[in-house]
Amino acid sequence: MKNLFIVLDGIDGCGKSTQLTLLHGYLFRKDKRFRILSTREPTYGTYGSKIREMLKAHKDPYSDSGKLLDLYVKDRKEHLESAIEPFLSQKGGNISIVLCDRYYYSTISYQAAQGIEVEKAVAMNRGFLKPDIAIILDVDEKTAISRIRVNRQIEKFEDVEFMSKLRHNFLSMKNILNDKIALIETSGTREETAMKIRKEIDKFL
């Protein structure tokens, strides 16, 4: 079995962070040879921190599209070089697995929803390491916003109109990119969603 790079992505409120934690635990229990890194984008590095500042400061979901696209690409390059690729290149008897919360699927989907041409967003992310599988979690935008409101205030990209565009973009990823992508619907319980994800991941184990 080779090392694995797995991405969980989707609109805010789809449950990806919860599911990544559950998947980490599942893999940890599955095989003691598995060495697992859970990480996320944007990072807390130089560029990721700038992204977080901009998202907090500017509430209009359509603002800063070009700047954000550039920062996300720089953050991803730094993330890959400093964390993901070194972890996956480790030698020895263990099997390295990276679980990443968001990746270039988010950048393409969000910035396209902001008005950036899809082709431009795709081109700027071309050449980055492809995941072995990307799990895109789908939920309707109204349910997503209801889930978000339970835990925190609504943020920059979280109005129904914008999230509807965003959801459409995520669902289009299989047609836009030549990546291994599994779309998983998440309206059921988190345990039901976790089982669907495990079924996809088990194909690689």
Backbone bond lengths (Angstrom), bond angles and torsions (degrees), N, CA, C in turn:
res aa  C-N    CA-C-N  psi(-1)  N-CA   C-N-CA  omega(-1)  CA-C   N-CA-C  phi
1 M - - - 1.464 - - 1.522 110.09 -
2 K 1.340 116.67 134.40 1.456 120.52 -178.53 1.530 111.02 -90.80
3 N 1.338 115.23 167.51 1.457 120.32 174.55 1.530 109.56 -63.44
4 L 1.330 116.50 152.76 1.463 120.86 -173.83 1.524 112.22 -127.65
5 F 1.326 114.94 140.76 1.459 122.69 173.26 1.526 106.79 -117.70
6 I 1.333 115.91 113.27 1.466 122.72 -174.72 1.528 109.29 -119.73
7 V 1.326 116.54 131.91 1.468 121.95 178.94 1.522 109.61 -116.68
8 L 1.336 115.88 137.89 1.467 122.26 168.46 1.519 107.63 -113.90
9 D 1.331 116.63 128.37 1.458 119.96 -174.41 1.524 110.01 -144.30
10 G 1.327 115.58 171.10 1.456 121.20 -179.85 1.520 111.02 145.88
11 I 1.324 116.26 177.14 1.465 120.26 -178.68 1.530 110.00 -68.05
12 D 1.333 115.89 158.84 1.464 119.86 174.34 1.528 108.89 -58.16
13 G 1.329 115.70 138.70 1.453 119.90 -179.87 1.517 114.27 91.72
14 C 1.341 116.64 -1.24 1.473 119.15 -179.85 1.527 111.78 -80.17
15 G 1.343 117.05 -15.19 1.460 120.37 176.91 1.512 115.17 97.75
16 K 1.334 117.34 14.16 1.471 119.45 -173.89 1.518 113.61 -64.92
17 S 1.316 118.72 -38.15 1.469 119.93 -179.22 1.527 110.75 -65.95
18 T 1.322 116.64 -42.20 1.469 121.04 176.02 1.519 110.53 -62.37
19 Q 1.327 116.53 -44.23 1.459 120.40 -177.92 1.523 112.04 -68.96
20 L 1.326 117.32 -32.68 1.463 119.32 176.70 1.525 110.29 -64.81
21 T 1.326 116.72 -41.42 1.468 120.73 177.40 1.528 110.92 -62.33
22 L 1.329 116.81 -43.57 1.463 120.86 178.62 1.524 111.29 -64.80
23 L 1.325 116.80 -39.57 1.465 120.61 179.52 1.519 111.12 -66.93
24 H 1.331 116.46 -39.66 1.470 120.37 176.43 1.529 109.97 -56.95
25 G 1.327 116.15 -48.15 1.460 120.18 179.99 1.520 112.41 -62.89
26 Y 1.320 116.33 -40.42 1.472 121.10 178.86 1.524 110.84 -61.39
27 L 1.325 117.04 -46.66 1.464 120.86 -178.48 1.525 111.43 -67.99
28 F 1.332 116.39 -37.73 1.467 120.54 178.73 1.526 110.63 -60.38
29 R 1.317 116.14 -41.29 1.467 120.50 179.81 1.529 112.54 -77.27
30 K 1.309 116.36 -23.61 1.467 121.70 -173.35 1.527 112.57 -68.70
31 D 1.329 116.62 -42.79 1.469 119.88 -173.58 1.527 108.44 -157.12
32 K 1.314 116.87 122.92 1.464 121.13 -177.12 1.526 112.37 -70.18
33 R 1.331 116.86 -9.81 1.468 119.03 175.57 1.523 111.62 -76.81
34 F 1.328 116.35 -17.27 1.456 119.74 -176.13 1.530 110.54 -73.20
35 R 1.323 114.88 126.01 1.470 122.65 174.50 1.527 104.69 -109.76
36 I 1.340 117.53 116.46 1.469 121.25 -166.67 1.528 111.54 -116.66
37 L 1.335 115.76 132.30 1.462 122.63 172.59 1.521 108.21 -115.92
38 S 1.332 116.88 118.94 1.463 121.73 172.01 1.521 108.16 -100.03
39 T 1.324 116.43 127.90 1.454 121.08 -176.30 1.525 108.86 -143.66
40 R 1.337 116.78 178.03 1.464 118.87 -175.65 1.520 111.28 -154.09
41 E 1.315 114.89 160.47 1.458 122.53 172.38 1.532 108.80 -128.78
42 P 1.349 117.69 143.91 1.459 124.85 -3.68 1.525 111.24 -65.41
43 T 1.333 114.70 153.26 1.457 120.01 -179.89 1.531 109.62 -80.48
44 Y 1.311 115.13 -174.79 1.467 120.49 173.43 1.524 110.29 -104.74
45 G 1.339 116.00 21.76 1.458 121.72 177.82 1.519 111.61 -81.56
46 T 1.328 116.23 -164.82 1.464 122.65 -175.84 1.524 111.95 -55.72
47 Y 1.316 116.51 -53.09 1.466 120.55 -175.92 1.525 112.03 -81.16
48 G 1.316 116.53 -37.37 1.459 120.01 178.60 1.518 112.22 -61.17
49 S 1.328 116.44 -37.91 1.471 120.52 178.61 1.527 111.06 -65.34
50 K 1.344 116.35 -37.62 1.470 120.08 177.12 1.526 110.58 -64.76
51 I 1.325 116.09 -39.95 1.469 120.25 177.57 1.521 110.26 -59.86
52 R 1.323 116.37 -47.41 1.467 120.54 -178.39 1.531 111.41 -61.22
53 E 1.330 116.52 -39.36 1.465 121.02 178.10 1.528 110.77 -62.94
54 M 1.344 116.33 -44.12 1.466 120.52 -179.40 1.525 111.44 -65.38
55 L 1.319 117.23 -40.17 1.462 120.57 -179.05 1.526 111.62 -65.12
56 K 1.335 116.24 -33.35 1.466 120.32 178.16 1.522 111.89 -76.77
57 A 1.332 116.79 -36.39 1.460 121.09 -172.66 1.527 113.08 -78.94
58 H 1.327 117.50 -34.78 1.458 121.33 -172.67 1.523 109.95 -115.22
59 K 1.319 117.19 111.73 1.463 122.07 -171.64 1.531 114.00 -88.03
60 D 1.348 118.26 -17.31 1.463 120.44 178.28 1.529 108.92 -67.53
61 P 1.350 118.94 119.29 1.461 119.99 -176.19 1.522 114.10 -64.00
62 Y 1.335 117.37 -15.81 1.463 119.89 -177.38 1.532 113.09 -99.82
63 S 1.329 117.32 3.06 1.467 120.04 -177.90 1.523 111.87 -86.18
64 D 1.335 115.14 154.47 1.473 123.31 170.44 1.526 114.27 65.09
65 S 1.325 118.38 25.81 1.471 120.06 -174.25 1.524 112.61 -60.02
66 G 1.337 117.15 -47.01 1.462 120.40 -178.78 1.513 112.54 -66.35
67 K 1.324 116.38 -43.35 1.469 120.65 179.18 1.526 110.84 -63.65
68 L 1.324 115.81 -42.47 1.465 119.42 -179.59 1.525 111.46 -65.13
69 L 1.324 117.17 -42.08 1.466 120.21 178.64 1.522 110.29 -58.55
70 D 1.318 116.65 -46.63 1.466 121.06 179.88 1.529 111.57 -62.18
71 L 1.327 116.49 -43.86 1.468 120.27 -179.38 1.527 112.06 -67.30
72 Y 1.326 116.96 -39.62 1.472 119.82 178.68 1.523 111.03 -62.45
73 V 1.316 116.83 -40.82 1.468 120.55 179.70 1.530 110.35 -65.25
74 K 1.324 117.11 -43.52 1.470 120.53 178.78 1.525 111.19 -65.69
75 D 1.323 116.20 -40.29 1.466 120.70 178.29 1.525 110.54 -63.49
76 R 1.318 116.60 -40.67 1.476 120.89 -179.53 1.530 110.79 -65.43
77 K 1.310 116.45 -43.24 1.466 120.41 179.23 1.525 110.04 -59.46
78 E 1.332 116.28 -46.27 1.462 121.37 179.21 1.531 110.68 -64.38
79 H 1.313 116.82 -41.15 1.463 122.43 -179.68 1.530 111.12 -61.92
80 L 1.316 115.88 -46.63 1.463 120.48 179.43 1.523 111.36 -62.60
81 E 1.325 115.85 -46.83 1.466 120.27 -175.15 1.524 112.79 -70.67
82 S 1.322 117.02 -34.09 1.466 119.57 -174.00 1.525 113.75 -93.32
83 A 1.338 117.67 -23.91 1.473 119.37 -172.80 1.524 113.92 -129.82
84 I 1.321 116.94 -58.66 1.469 120.09 -169.76 1.525 112.53 -67.91
85 E 1.324 116.99 -53.61 1.471 119.82 -176.28 1.526 112.75 -65.87
86 P 1.349 119.52 -42.45 1.476 118.30 175.72 1.526 112.61 -60.64
87 F 1.326 117.46 -38.34 1.466 120.43 -179.75 1.527 110.77 -65.71
88 L 1.325 116.45 -41.37 1.465 120.52 -178.32 1.525 113.04 -74.30
89 S 1.324 116.83 -17.72 1.473 119.94 -177.39 1.524 112.91 -94.03
90 Q 1.335 117.15 3.05 1.460 120.17 -179.70 1.526 111.07 -64.13
91 K 1.323 115.16 142.10 1.464 122.13 178.76 1.530 109.85 -97.75
92 G 1.321 114.82 172.07 1.463 118.95 176.49 1.514 111.74 119.18
93 G 1.320 115.62 -173.77 1.456 120.87 -175.59 1.508 114.68 -80.14
94 N 1.335 117.57 -11.39 1.461 120.38 -178.78 1.529 111.82 -83.94
95 I 1.317 115.89 164.95 1.466 122.59 176.54 1.523 107.69 -113.44
96 S 1.328 116.62 120.43 1.463 121.47 -177.43 1.526 110.18 -87.36
97 I 1.331 115.68 130.88 1.466 121.61 178.10 1.524 108.45 -129.05
98 V 1.331 116.66 123.44 1.463 121.77 174.84 1.523 108.79 -102.48
99 L 1.335 116.04 127.71 1.460 123.12 173.38 1.525 107.36 -110.24
100 C 1.319 117.22 118.22 1.469 120.46 -175.59 1.528 110.82 -118.22
101 D 1.321 115.41 125.03 1.462 124.33 176.81 1.532 107.67 -86.69
102 R 1.316 116.65 101.28 1.471 126.96 -175.24 1.532 110.79 81.59
103 Y 1.347 113.60 147.16 1.464 120.44 177.28 1.526 106.65 -156.56
104 Y 1.330 118.17 -151.24 1.469 117.94 -175.23 1.528 113.40 -69.33
105 Y 1.309 118.55 -14.06 1.472 120.60 174.88 1.530 110.13 -62.17
106 S 1.334 115.93 -38.66 1.466 120.33 176.71 1.518 111.09 -66.36
107 T 1.326 116.70 -46.00 1.465 119.97 -178.83 1.522 110.76 -58.71
108 I 1.318 116.72 -49.03 1.466 120.47 -179.90 1.528 110.34 -61.68
109 S 1.313 117.08 -45.88 1.471 121.10 -176.41 1.522 112.48 -67.39
110 Y 1.331 116.85 -46.42 1.467 120.58 -176.98 1.518 111.64 -69.17
111 Q 1.335 116.65 -48.72 1.456 118.24 -175.95 1.527 111.88 -71.25
112 A 1.332 117.91 -29.56 1.467 119.85 173.06 1.527 110.13 -66.58
113 A 1.323 117.14 -39.19 1.467 120.43 176.49 1.524 111.10 -64.39
114 Q 1.336 116.53 -28.00 1.467 120.98 177.23 1.524 112.48 -77.56
115 G 1.334 117.27 -12.54 1.456 119.95 178.50 1.513 115.27 118.54
116 I 1.337 118.09 -5.83 1.462 121.26 175.13 1.530 108.77 -68.98
117 E 1.343 117.24 140.97 1.463 119.97 176.96 1.525 109.89 -62.77
118 V 1.326 115.97 134.52 1.465 120.64 -179.73 1.519 110.57 -55.96
119 E 1.334 116.72 -42.58 1.466 120.88 -178.03 1.526 111.33 -59.78
120 K 1.328 116.79 -38.38 1.462 120.45 179.02 1.520 110.67 -67.15
121 A 1.330 117.02 -45.30 1.467 120.77 180.00 1.523 110.97 -62.95
122 V 1.335 116.78 -40.55 1.467 120.67 177.80 1.521 110.23 -64.47
123 A 1.334 116.90 -45.88 1.465 121.23 -177.95 1.524 111.92 -60.82
124 M 1.327 117.28 -39.20 1.465 120.42 -178.52 1.526 112.42 -70.92
125 N 1.332 117.22 -17.79 1.465 121.10 178.42 1.528 112.51 -104.82
126 R 1.323 116.07 2.86 1.462 119.94 179.62 1.530 109.53 -70.84
127 G 1.300 116.85 139.48 1.462 120.84 179.34 1.515 113.41 99.99
128 F 1.332 117.32 -15.23 1.464 119.56 175.41 1.530 109.91 -72.85
129 L 1.317 115.65 155.13 1.458 122.01 179.47 1.529 110.67 -55.76
130 K 1.345 115.90 128.63 1.462 120.05 176.82 1.524 109.86 -83.49
131 P 1.314 117.50 137.28 1.471 119.33 173.96 1.531 110.81 -66.12
132 D 1.321 115.92 153.79 1.463 119.30 171.37 1.518 109.77 -66.78
133 I 1.321 115.87 -34.18 1.467 121.09 171.78 1.527 109.23 -154.86
134 A 1.322 115.01 140.55 1.468 121.31 172.20 1.525 107.74 -113.41
135 I 1.313 115.73 124.39 1.461 122.08 175.38 1.523 107.28 -96.90
136 I 1.322 117.21 112.87 1.460 120.87 176.32 1.523 108.21 -101.75
137 L 1.320 114.64 116.16 1.463 121.45 -176.92 1.522 109.36 -89.67
138 D 1.317 116.33 129.16 1.461 121.13 -175.39 1.525 111.77 -114.03
139 V 1.319 114.73 135.97 1.464 121.89 173.25 1.521 106.66 -151.41
140 D 1.327 118.21 148.85 1.460 118.94 179.44 1.526 109.68 -68.56
141 E 1.324 114.57 151.45 1.465 120.81 -170.63 1.530 113.44 -62.53
142 K 1.326 118.51 -35.53 1.471 120.14 -179.86 1.528 111.30 -67.38
143 T 1.320 116.56 -41.28 1.464 120.10 176.16 1.518 110.19 -63.79
144 A 1.338 116.37 -40.77 1.467 120.68 179.98 1.524 111.03 -60.15
145 I 1.331 116.92 -46.17 1.463 120.49 -179.20 1.527 110.58 -65.76
146 S 1.315 117.79 -37.72 1.471 120.81 176.79 1.521 110.74 -61.21
147 R 1.320 116.82 -41.45 1.466 120.78 178.30 1.523 110.94 -64.54
148 I 1.324 116.31 -42.40 1.468 120.76 -178.54 1.527 110.45 -62.11
149 R 1.321 117.06 -43.50 1.471 121.74 -176.38 1.524 112.63 -62.83
150 V 1.312 117.09 -24.51 1.468 120.64 177.70 1.523 110.69 -65.94
151 N 1.344 116.39 -32.91 1.466 120.96 -171.66 1.520 115.13 -105.37
152 R 1.338 117.58 -27.77 1.469 118.82 -174.40 1.520 110.02 -164.77
153 Q 1.366 115.19 178.70 1.455 120.70 177.12 1.530 110.16 -75.49
154 I 1.322 115.23 154.59 1.460 121.09 176.68 1.527 108.84 -69.56
155 E 1.342 117.01 138.50 1.463 122.03 -176.78 1.526 111.43 -111.19
156 K 1.334 115.38 -170.06 1.465 124.64 -169.98 1.534 115.37 -46.02
157 F 1.315 117.30 -51.41 1.462 120.62 -171.64 1.528 113.59 -95.74
158 E 1.338 117.20 14.73 1.454 119.23 -166.28 1.532 114.07 -110.50
159 D 1.346 116.73 50.29 1.459 119.02 167.45 1.531 107.79 -109.55
160 V 1.318 116.77 157.09 1.470 121.67 -169.60 1.525 111.78 -60.35
161 E 1.329 117.41 -43.95 1.466 120.38 -177.91 1.528 111.06 -61.95
162 F 1.329 116.17 -47.74 1.460 119.67 -179.13 1.526 110.66 -65.40
163 M 1.324 116.85 -42.78 1.461 119.84 -177.68 1.522 112.25 -68.43
164 S 1.325 117.52 -25.92 1.458 120.74 174.48 1.529 110.36 -65.79
165 K 1.333 116.34 -43.67 1.470 120.66 175.89 1.523 110.34 -63.30
166 L 1.301 114.33 -42.45 1.460 121.16 -178.43 1.529 111.08 -61.73
167 R 1.307 115.67 -46.41 1.465 120.06 179.40 1.527 110.69 -60.35
168 H 1.326 116.41 -43.08 1.470 120.53 177.49 1.527 110.60 -57.92
169 N 1.323 116.36 -42.48 1.467 120.11 -179.32 1.524 111.54 -64.52
170 F 1.326 116.93 -43.96 1.468 119.48 178.40 1.532 110.99 -61.29
171 L 1.322 116.68 -41.39 1.462 120.26 -179.15 1.526 111.98 -68.94
172 S 1.340 116.35 -17.74 1.468 120.85 179.21 1.523 113.10 -87.65
173 M 1.326 117.91 -7.36 1.464 120.88 -174.01 1.526 113.32 -57.18
174 K 1.326 116.84 -36.79 1.470 119.86 -178.94 1.522 111.38 -64.19
175 N 1.321 117.09 -27.85 1.463 121.13 179.44 1.522 112.28 -88.21
176 I 1.329 116.41 -25.56 1.466 121.10 -176.28 1.521 111.92 -85.46
177 L 1.334 116.84 -38.60 1.464 121.82 -172.48 1.525 111.60 -115.32
178 N 1.309 114.89 149.66 1.464 120.96 176.48 1.527 109.47 -93.70
179 D 1.331 115.77 55.09 1.463 122.55 -178.27 1.527 109.50 -112.45
180 K 1.323 115.08 160.45 1.461 120.60 173.66 1.523 107.26 -81.35
181 I 1.332 116.70 105.73 1.465 122.38 -174.64 1.525 109.65 -126.43
182 A 1.323 115.72 133.12 1.465 121.66 173.50 1.521 108.32 -116.34
183 L 1.318 116.94 123.74 1.465 122.03 176.33 1.522 108.80 -92.77
184 I 1.322 115.71 125.45 1.464 120.30 -177.64 1.522 109.69 -125.82
185 E 1.314 116.43 124.54 1.459 123.02 -179.47 1.533 109.03 -81.61
186 T 1.344 116.71 136.86 1.469 120.29 -168.21 1.527 114.05 -121.70
187 S 1.329 117.77 26.28 1.468 118.46 -177.67 1.527 112.66 -76.74
188 G 1.336 117.52 -13.67 1.462 121.19 178.53 1.513 111.67 -80.53
189 T 1.318 116.54 -162.47 1.463 120.96 178.18 1.519 110.03 -72.38
190 R 1.320 115.97 162.28 1.463 118.40 179.34 1.527 111.13 -65.72
191 E 1.330 117.15 -29.33 1.465 120.45 177.53 1.527 110.73 -68.26
192 E 1.334 116.83 -38.65 1.468 120.45 177.38 1.523 110.61 -65.06
193 T 1.325 116.26 -41.77 1.465 120.06 177.55 1.520 110.64 -64.53
194 A 1.321 116.83 -42.89 1.469 121.09 179.66 1.522 111.16 -58.90
195 M 1.321 117.19 -39.63 1.463 120.82 179.29 1.528 111.19 -65.55
196 K 1.324 117.11 -38.56 1.468 120.72 177.27 1.528 110.57 -63.26
197 I 1.335 116.10 -41.78 1.465 120.51 179.65 1.521 110.40 -65.46
198 R 1.323 116.90 -45.14 1.466 120.60 -179.86 1.520 111.52 -59.67
199 K 1.316 116.06 -37.50 1.465 120.23 179.14 1.523 110.65 -60.48
200 E 1.333 117.12 -39.56 1.467 120.99 178.23 1.528 111.29 -70.70
201 I 1.326 116.46 -43.56 1.464 120.52 -177.02 1.523 111.32 -69.63
202 D 1.318 117.24 -35.35 1.469 120.92 -178.80 1.527 112.26 -60.47
203 K 1.317 117.66 -21.78 1.468 120.75 177.50 1.527 111.80 -64.15
204 F 1.340 116.49 -21.82 1.466 121.04 -178.29 1.523 112.42 -97.40
205 L 1.328 118.00 -9.06 1.462 121.42 -171.57 1.530 112.18 -97.00
